[in-house]
Amino acid sequence: MIATLEKTGSVQPASAVPIVASLEGVNKNYGEVRALKGVNFRVRAGEVVALLGPNGAGKTTAVKLLLGLLQPNAGKVRVLGGDPTNPENRMRTGAMLQVGRVPETLRVREHIDLFSSYYQNPMPAAAVLSAAGLENLSERKFGDLSGGQRQRVLFALAICGNPDLLFLDEPTVGLDVEARRMLWDQIRQLVGRGKTVLLTTHYLQEADALADRVAVINKGEIIAEGSPAEIKAQTAGKRIRCVTSLPMDVLRGIPGVTEVKEDREAFELHTPQAEPVLRELLARDASLSGLEVSAAGLEEAFLALTQDSSKNGNH
């Protein structure tokens, strides 16, 4: 399945927006292990696409194919209208990956100057430092930085070439809440200037906050694709939190309840339809208190999708 989405406020239908990166019927094997199985995936200009999946699902393989770091066993990989290994296309892409080493003895500003020299039209160094929140760290050696500060340097190196297409692999690992929000704001500003972002993350809140479109991959196959709202509406249902004297096995036996877990003094129940479960809870426990009902989030939808696909073994 290939889904597309219009950018908010755009008058162009999604089908008219250029495709800047795609996997078309792509297979990738590592020996006898099939990492990707006939994957079709497209990223359109000016959108943020979040590629989500459990560890080992195929996310990193997909990104490496799009960066030209791997070659497919079958199918086509296209980036910016051509081969991802094309030097001209590479000039227009940036990547923040969780692999590779950065020399620890160079200062932050020296790293940015060095990486910027690889590109024809780099961003001004001052703009890069500002975007990554590194103005006060420009003279610090990379080896003296904390984990979160290093992440910000890697983000700076990814954007310093002023790329049209940006790959961000787990960009906010190790960042505190304030630094994470700052990075989100910078990503939104980049997209506001017409850039395109492919994001992989384990923070489902991050995908929900940033992505125009989400693709869920599991065991080498795309199993769901759509806006965060569409993904949540497809699977998530409702979340009921309450303080009750009913034991967990009784709660699990209530018709319509799909999952129960303890949350401090309360229980959290997941269900596609809240009303029948609420009526049953109130009928069985007159002392029920602390009742909260909310829409389940992207995390619940993600877990439901990946668990279902694992149970079925096929899609």
C-alpha positions in Angstrom: 0.0 0.0 0.0 1.2 3.5 -0.8 -0.6 6.3 0.9 -0.1 10.0 0.4 -1.2 13.1 2.3 -1.7 16.7 1.3 0.3 19.2 3.3 -2.0 21.3 5.6 -3.1 24.4 3.7 -1.8 23.2 0.3 -4.0 23.5 -2.7 -2.1 20.8 -4.5 -3.4 17.2 -4.4 -0.9 14.8 -3.0 -0.6 13.1 -6.3 0.7 16.3 -7.9 3.5 16.7 -5.3 6.9 15.4 -6.6 8.2 12.2 -5.1 11.7 12.8 -3.7 12.5 9.3 -2.4 11.0 5.9 -3.1 11.4 2.2 -2.8 9.6 0.3 -5.5 9.2 -3.5 -4.9 12.4 -3.6 -3.0 13.9 -6.8 -1.6 17.0 -6.8 0.5 18.6 -9.9 1.9 21.5 -10.5 4.3 22.4 -14.1 3.5 19.3 -16.1 4.2 17.7 -13.3 6.3 15.1 -11.3 4.3 15.3 -7.7 5.7 12.9 -6.1 3.2 10.2 -8.0 1.3 8.7 -6.3 -1.7 8.6 -2.9 0.0 6.8 0.0 -1.7 7.4 3.3 0.0 7.3 7.0 -1.2 8.3 10.3 0.3 6.8 13.4 -1.3 8.4 16.9 -1.3 7.8 19.1 1.7 6.5 16.4 4.1 7.8 14.8 7.2 7.4 11.0 7.0 8.1 8.9 10.1 9.2 5.3 9.5 8.3 3.3 12.6 9.0 -0.3 13.5 10.4 -2.6 16.2 14.1 -3.3 16.4 15.1 -5.4 13.4 12.0 -4.5 11.5 13.9 -3.1 8.5 13.9 0.7 9.2 17.7 1.1 9.1 18.0 -1.1 6.0 15.4 1.1 4.2 17.3 4.3 5.2 20.6 2.9 4.1 19.2 1.9 0.7 17.8 5.4 0.2 21.2 6.8 1.2 23.0 4.6 -1.3 24.9 2.8 1.4 23.3 -0.5 0.4 22.1 -2.0 -2.9 18.8 -3.9 -3.2 18.6 -7.5 -4.3 15.5 -6.6 -6.3 13.4 -3.5 -7.0 14.3 0.1 -7.6 15.6 2.8 -5.2 15.2 6.4 -6.3 16.2 9.6 -4.6 15.6 13.1 -6.1 14.8 11.6 -9.4 17.9 9.4 -9.7 20.3 6.9 -8.2 21.0 7.7 -4.5 24.7 7.2 -5.2 24.7 10.0 -7.8 27.1 12.7 -6.5 24.7 15.5 -7.5 21.9 13.8 -5.5 24.2 13.3 -2.5 24.9 17.1 -2.5 21.2 17.6 -1.9 20.8 15.1 1.0 21.8 15.2 4.6 21.8 12.4 7.1 22.0 12.0 10.9 22.7 8.4 11.6 23.4 6.4 14.7 26.5 4.8 13.1 30.0 5.9 12.3 32.5 7.9 14.3 33.2 11.6 14.5 36.8 12.7 15.4 36.8 13.6 19.0 39.7 16.1 18.9 38.1 18.5 16.5 36.1 21.4 17.9 32.4 21.8 17.1 33.0 24.8 14.8 35.8 22.9 13.0 33.5 19.9 12.4 30.8 22.3 10.9 33.4 24.1 8.7 34.8 20.7 7.5 31.4 19.3 6.6 30.2 22.5 5.0 33.2 22.4 2.7 31.9 19.3 1.1 28.8 21.2 -0.3 28.4 23.8 -3.0 25.8 25.9 -1.2 26.1 25.2 2.6 24.2 27.0 5.3 26.2 29.8 7.0 28.0 28.4 10.0 26.3 30.8 12.4 22.9 29.6 11.2 23.9 26.0 11.7 25.1 26.6 15.2 21.9 28.5 16.1 19.7 25.8 14.6 21.4 23.1 16.7 21.7 25.2 19.9 25.4 25.1 19.8 26.4 28.8 19.9 28.0 28.4 23.3 29.7 25.2 22.5 31.4 26.1 19.2 34.9 26.0 20.7 34.4 22.8 22.7 36.1 19.6 21.4 33.6 16.9 20.4 35.2 14.4 22.8 34.4 16.7 25.7 30.7 16.9 25.0 27.8 15.1 26.7 25.7 12.6 24.9 22.9 15.0 24.2 25.4 17.7 23.1 26.9 15.2 20.6 23.5 14.5 19.2 23.0 18.2 18.5 26.4 18.3 16.7 25.3 15.3 14.6 22.1 17.2 13.7 24.2 20.3 12.8 26.4 18.2 10.5 23.3 16.7 8.8 21.8 20.2 8.0 25.0 22.2 7.3 24.9 21.4 3.6 21.4 23.0 3.3 19.9 19.7 2.0 16.6 19.4 0.2 16.1 15.9 1.7 17.1 15.1 5.3 17.3 11.7 6.9 17.1 11.7 10.7 17.7 8.4 12.4 16.7 8.6 16.1 17.6 12.3 16.2 16.6 13.0 19.8 18.2 10.1 21.7 19.8 11.3 24.8 18.3 14.8 24.6 16.4 16.3 27.6 12.8 17.5 27.1 13.8 21.1 26.4 16.5 20.2 23.8 14.1 17.7 22.2 11.4 20.4 21.8 14.0 22.8 20.3 15.0 20.2 17.7 11.3 19.6 16.8 11.0 23.3 16.2 14.0 23.3 14.0 12.7 20.4 12.0 9.4 22.3 11.5 11.3 25.4 10.3 13.2 23.3 7.8 10.0 21.9 6.4 8.5 25.3 6.4 11.3 26.3 4.0 10.4 23.5 1.6 12.7 20.8 2.9 11.7 17.1 3.2 12.4 14.9 6.2 12.4 11.1 6.7 12.4 10.4 10.4 12.9 7.1 12.2 12.3 7.2 16.0 11.3 5.1 18.9 9.6 8.1 20.5 6.0 7.7 19.3 5.2 11.1 20.7 7.8 12.5 18.4 6.3 10.9 15.3 2.8 12.1 16.4 4.1 15.7 16.9 6.1 16.0 13.7 5.0 13.6 11.0 2.5 14.4 8.2 2.5 10.7 7.4 3.5 7.5 9.3 4.6 4.2 7.8 4.8 1.2 10.1 7.2 -1.5 9.1 7.4 -5.0 10.7 9.4 -8.0 9.7 10.5 -6.3 6.4 7.0 -5.3 5.2 5.0 -2.1 5.4 1.9 -3.0 7.4 0.2 0.4 7.8 0.5 3.8 6.3 -1.3 7.1 6.8 -1.5 10.3 8.9 -0.9 9.8 12.6 -4.7 10.5 13.1 -5.5 7.8 10.5 -3.2 5.3 12.2 -4.7 6.0 15.6 -8.2 5.8 14.4 -7.5 2.5 12.6 -6.5 0.6 15.7 -6.3 2.5 18.9 -9.8 2.9 20.3 -10.2 4.3 23.8 -8.2 4.2 27.1 -10.1 4.0 30.4 -8.3 4.8 33.7 -10.0 4.1 37.0 -9.5 3.2 40.6 -11.5 0.0 41.2 -11.7 -2.9 43.7 -12.2 -5.4 40.8 -9.2 -7.7 40.3 -7.3 -7.7 37.1 -8.6 -11.1 35.9 -12.2 -9.8 36.2 -11.3 -6.6 34.3 -9.7 -8.7 31.5 -12.9 -10.7 31.3 -15.2 -7.7 30.6 -16.4 -7.9 27.0 -14.6 -5.5 24.7 -11.5 -5.1 26.9 -8.4 -5.8 24.9 -5.7 -5.0 27.4 -5.4 -4.2 31.2 -2.4 -2.9 33.0 -1.7 -1.4 36.4 -1.0 2.3 36.7 0.1 3.1 40.3 -3.1 2.9 42.3 -5.3 2.6 39.3 -5.9 0.3 36.3 -5.8 1.2 32.6 -8.1 -0.6 30.2 -7.9 -0.4 26.4 -11.1 -1.0 24.4 -12.4 -0.2 20.9 -15.6 1.2 22.4 -15.6 2.8 25.8 -19.3 3.1 26.6 -20.2 -0.6 27.0 -17.1 -1.2 29.2 -18.0 1.9 31.4 -21.5 0.6 32.0 -20.1 -2.8 33.0 -17.5 -1.3 35.3 -20.1 0.9 37.1 -22.5 -2.0 37.4 -19.9 -4.2 39.0 -18.2 -1.7 41.3 -20.3 1.0 42.9 -17.1 2.4 44.5 -15.4 3.1 41.2 -13.5 6.4 41.3 -10.9 8.4 39.4 -12.5 7.7 36.1 -10.8 9.1 33.0 -11.6 8.3 29.4 -9.3 9.3 26.6 -8.4 8.4 23.0 -5.5 6.0 22.9 -2.4 7.3 21.3 0.0 6.4 18.5 1.9 4.1 20.8 -1.1 1.9 21.4 -1.8 1.8 17.7 1.8 0.9 16.9 1.8 -1.9 19.4 -1.5 -3.2 18.2 -0.4 -3.2 14.6 2.9 -4.8 15.2 1.5 -7.4 17.6 -1.3 -8.3 15.2 1.1 -8.7 12.3 3.4 -10.9 14.4 0.5 -13.1 15.4 -0.7 -13.4 11.8 2.7 -14.0 10.4 1.6 -12.4 7.2 0.1 -9.2 6.0 
